[in-house]
Amino acid sequence: MKRRYNKTSYTKKPKVVYVAMLGVFLLASLVYYITTPEKEEESRKTMEKISTIDKKERIGAQDIVLKPNGWYSGTVIRVVDGDTIEVQLKNGESKTKEKIRLIGVDTPETKHPKKAVEYYGVEASNFTKSNLADKNIWLQLDVGARDRYQRILAYVWIEKPKDESSEKEIRTKMFNAHLILEGYGKVVTIQPNSRYSELFVKFQREARKNGMGLWNETKK
């Protein structure tokens, strides 16, 4: 017996399904419309909280606006190695922690992740600790304020000079110069920060001639 084809049931079924799907879509859209503003507000508050925590915890946060050739005061709170220190800068009423890389001098490595402790590195680090740890200092900036690691680049003065161009004051009051004169580091000039480069080269020749530190062949 030949089965009859029910045209009515065939045509009505898809319409019912279509209407049901449309209803679900509209309901989902309504729920999304109602809840989205709340989700956006919750997300915004979460991001603000994360930003606040990050700002409090990070070192070198750049909360202080650095001016080329500017002067800043602070206290040394940690010596990383011979040519890098951590300082709490005085920024108005607030205080900002920053890592400082001394300009114009490179001391042997002691904390490099891919290098062994280099000759005279420990001595250089100890020299910096004995002279700068917990001391109030002055930072003098050059043209470029930061390096690629976001450390502040500076000339570190143990005492602010009356005449910053005086060779006598540089010799006696600037710690960058002390490292070179005592043979704890070698001169390195990275443009555009080269204000005292000629004097530093002169100091290095003097240290080498006198067999100071790194230049003392009898210690090697």
Disulfide bonds with the S-S distance in Angstrom:
none
